[in-house]
Amino acid sequence: MASQEELNVTTQQTALSSSDNAAPSSPAAKKDAEQPPPNPRVVALNNKRVALEATLADLQSQRSGLVAKTTLPSGLAMPADWSDEQKEKMAHTSANAVIKEHIGLLHRYNEIKDIGQGMMGLIADQRGVRIAEVMDEFGLASKD
């Protein structure tokens, strides 16, 4: 059997060796020891999320500013007693009407342009010259 003195030495050595390998006792040290280093991809995605949230906030403030400036189709200011939702709906409707009108005007312009180019092609055929020469005669550039 081992003597009491040998048992005490063995117990002290075991305690010393286990305290070297034991987890740190402070809560902050335990937290650092438990968490692995951050994944670079997760850090990059988090940074991107923060940037997107900032962009979203900026766009929402721009939208609010545009809604505040929007007028009714008649040109009058929106009534002050309307809710923000009503104002946004009217602004959206007004913007869609303007876009629809612009698209209609572009279609009309393109039809007129096509007719003009067709007529210049007929003139060029009748004269036996290139279309570019007819365009120069009418004062049009090749990109017009």
C-alpha positions as a Markdown table, in Angstrom:
| # | Residue | x | y | z |
|---|---|---|---|---|
| 1 | Met | 0.0 | 0.0 | 0.0 |
| 2 | Ala | 1.0 | 3.5 | -0.6 |
| 3 | Ser | 1.8 | 5.7 | 2.3 |
| 4 | Gln | -0.2 | 8.9 | 3.1 |
| 5 | Glu | 2.6 | 11.1 | 2.0 |
| 6 | Glu | 2.8 | 9.4 | -1.4 |
| 7 | Leu | -0.9 | 9.9 | -1.9 |
| 8 | Asn | -0.7 | 13.6 | -1.1 |
| 9 | Val | 2.1 | 14.1 | -3.6 |
| 10 | Thr | 0.3 | 12.2 | -6.3 |
| 11 | Thr | -2.9 | 14.2 | -5.6 |
| 12 | Gln | -1.0 | 17.5 | -5.8 |
| 13 | Gln | 0.7 | 16.5 | -9.1 |
| 14 | Thr | -2.7 | 15.5 | -10.6 |
| 15 | Ala | -4.2 | 18.8 | -9.4 |
| 16 | Leu | -1.4 | 20.8 | -10.9 |
| 17 | Ser | -1.5 | 19.0 | -14.2 |
| 18 | Ser | -5.3 | 19.3 | -14.5 |
| 19 | Ser | -5.2 | 23.0 | -13.7 |
| 20 | Asp | -2.8 | 23.6 | -16.6 |
| 21 | Asn | -5.3 | 21.9 | -19.0 |
| 22 | Ala | -8.4 | 23.2 | -17.4 |
| 23 | Ala | -10.6 | 25.8 | -19.1 |
| 24 | Pro | -10.0 | 29.4 | -18.0 |
| 25 | Ser | -12.0 | 30.5 | -15.0 |
| 26 | Ser | -13.1 | 34.0 | -16.1 |
| 27 | Pro | -16.4 | 34.2 | -18.1 |
| 28 | Ala | -14.8 | 36.2 | -20.9 |
| 29 | Ala | -12.0 | 33.7 | -21.2 |
| 30 | Lys | -14.5 | 30.9 | -21.3 |
| 31 | Lys | -16.4 | 32.6 | -24.0 |
| 32 | Asp | -13.3 | 33.1 | -26.1 |
| 33 | Ala | -12.2 | 29.5 | -25.6 |
| 34 | Glu | -15.6 | 28.1 | -26.6 |
| 35 | Gln | -16.1 | 30.1 | -29.8 |
| 36 | Pro | -14.1 | 29.1 | -32.9 |
| 37 | Pro | -12.6 | 31.9 | -35.0 |
| 38 | Pro | -15.2 | 33.6 | -37.2 |
| 39 | Asn | -15.7 | 32.2 | -40.7 |
| 40 | Pro | -14.5 | 34.8 | -43.3 |
| 41 | Arg | -17.5 | 34.0 | -45.5 |
| 42 | Val | -19.9 | 34.7 | -42.6 |
| 43 | Val | -18.1 | 37.9 | -41.8 |
| 44 | Ala | -18.3 | 39.0 | -45.5 |
| 45 | Leu | -22.0 | 38.1 | -45.7 |
| 46 | Asn | -22.7 | 40.0 | -42.5 |
| 47 | Asn | -20.9 | 43.1 | -43.9 |
| 48 | Lys | -22.9 | 42.8 | -47.1 |
| 49 | Arg | -26.1 | 42.6 | -45.0 |
| 50 | Val | -25.2 | 45.7 | -43.1 |
| 51 | Ala | -24.5 | 47.6 | -46.4 |
| 52 | Leu | -27.8 | 46.4 | -47.9 |
| 53 | Glu | -29.7 | 47.6 | -44.8 |
| 54 | Ala | -28.1 | 51.0 | -45.1 |
| 55 | Thr | -29.0 | 51.2 | -48.8 |
| 56 | Leu | -32.6 | 50.1 | -48.1 |
| 57 | Ala | -32.9 | 52.9 | -45.5 |
| 58 | Asp | -31.5 | 55.4 | -47.9 |
| 59 | Leu | -33.9 | 54.3 | -50.7 |
| 60 | Gln | -36.9 | 54.4 | -48.3 |
| 61 | Ser | -36.1 | 58.0 | -47.3 |
| 62 | Gln | -35.7 | 58.9 | -51.0 |
| 63 | Arg | -39.1 | 57.3 | -51.7 |
| 64 | Ser | -40.7 | 59.3 | -48.9 |
| 65 | Gly | -39.2 | 62.5 | -50.3 |
| 66 | Leu | -40.6 | 61.7 | -53.8 |
| 67 | Val | -44.0 | 60.9 | -52.5 |
| 68 | Ala | -44.1 | 64.2 | -50.6 |
| 69 | Lys | -43.3 | 66.1 | -53.8 |
| 70 | Thr | -45.8 | 64.2 | -56.0 |
| 71 | Thr | -48.9 | 66.0 | -57.1 |
| 72 | Leu | -52.2 | 64.8 | -58.3 |
| 73 | Pro | -52.6 | 64.3 | -62.1 |
| 74 | Ser | -54.4 | 67.6 | -62.2 |
| 75 | Gly | -51.2 | 69.3 | -60.9 |
| 76 | Leu | -52.7 | 70.1 | -57.5 |
| 77 | Ala | -51.0 | 69.1 | -54.3 |
| 78 | Met | -52.3 | 66.0 | -52.5 |
| 79 | Pro | -54.7 | 66.7 | -49.7 |
| 80 | Ala | -53.1 | 67.1 | -46.3 |
| 81 | Asp | -55.7 | 64.8 | -44.6 |
| 82 | Trp | -54.7 | 61.8 | -46.7 |
| 83 | Ser | -52.8 | 59.0 | -45.0 |
| 84 | Asp | -49.3 | 58.1 | -46.1 |
| 85 | Glu | -50.7 | 54.9 | -47.7 |
| 86 | Gln | -53.2 | 56.9 | -49.8 |
| 87 | Lys | -50.4 | 59.3 | -50.9 |
| 88 | Glu | -48.1 | 56.5 | -51.8 |
| 89 | Lys | -50.9 | 54.8 | -53.8 |
| 90 | Met | -51.7 | 58.0 | -55.7 |
| 91 | Ala | -48.0 | 58.7 | -56.3 |
| 92 | His | -47.6 | 55.2 | -57.7 |
| 93 | Thr | -50.7 | 55.6 | -59.9 |
| 94 | Ser | -49.4 | 59.0 | -61.2 |
| 95 | Ala | -46.0 | 57.6 | -61.9 |
| 96 | Asn | -47.5 | 54.7 | -63.9 |
| 97 | Ala | -49.6 | 57.1 | -65.9 |
| 98 | Val | -46.5 | 59.2 | -66.8 |
| 99 | Ile | -44.6 | 56.1 | -67.8 |
| 100 | Lys | -47.5 | 54.8 | -69.9 |
| 101 | Glu | -47.7 | 58.1 | -71.7 |
| 102 | His | -44.0 | 58.2 | -72.4 |
| 103 | Ile | -44.1 | 54.6 | -73.8 |
| 104 | Gly | -47.0 | 55.7 | -76.1 |
| 105 | Leu | -45.1 | 58.7 | -77.3 |
| 106 | Leu | -42.0 | 56.5 | -78.0 |
| 107 | His | -44.2 | 54.0 | -80.0 |
| 108 | Arg | -45.6 | 56.9 | -82.0 |
| 109 | Tyr | -42.1 | 58.4 | -82.6 |
| 110 | Asn | -40.8 | 55.0 | -83.8 |
| 111 | Glu | -43.7 | 54.5 | -86.2 |
| 112 | Ile | -43.1 | 58.0 | -87.7 |
| 113 | Lys | -39.3 | 57.3 | -87.9 |
| 114 | Asp | -39.9 | 54.0 | -89.7 |
| 115 | Ile | -42.2 | 55.7 | -92.2 |
| 116 | Gly | -39.6 | 58.4 | -92.8 |
| 117 | Gln | -36.8 | 55.9 | -93.3 |
| 118 | Gly | -39.0 | 53.9 | -95.7 |
| 119 | Met | -39.7 | 57.0 | -97.7 |
| 120 | Met | -36.0 | 57.9 | -97.9 |
| 121 | Gly | -35.3 | 54.3 | -99.1 |
| 122 | Leu | -37.9 | 54.8 | -101.9 |
| 123 | Ile | -36.3 | 58.1 | -102.9 |
| 124 | Ala | -32.8 | 56.5 | -102.9 |
| 125 | Asp | -34.1 | 53.6 | -105.0 |
| 126 | Gln | -35.8 | 55.9 | -107.5 |
| 127 | Arg | -32.6 | 58.0 | -107.8 |
| 128 | Gly | -30.2 | 55.1 | -107.8 |
| 129 | Val | -28.2 | 56.4 | -104.9 |
| 130 | Arg | -27.4 | 55.2 | -101.4 |
| 131 | Ile | -29.8 | 56.0 | -98.5 |
| 132 | Ala | -26.9 | 57.8 | -96.7 |
| 133 | Glu | -26.7 | 60.3 | -99.6 |
| 134 | Val | -30.5 | 61.0 | -99.3 |
| 135 | Met | -30.1 | 61.5 | -95.6 |
| 136 | Asp | -27.3 | 64.0 | -96.1 |
| 137 | Glu | -29.5 | 65.9 | -98.6 |
| 138 | Phe | -32.3 | 66.2 | -96.0 |
| 139 | Gly | -29.7 | 67.2 | -93.3 |
| 140 | Leu | -29.9 | 64.0 | -91.2 |
| 141 | Ala | -27.0 | 62.2 | -89.6 |
| 142 | Ser | -26.7 | 58.5 | -89.9 |
| 143 | Lys | -27.6 | 58.1 | -86.2 |
| 144 | Asp | -30.7 | 60.2 | -86.5 |
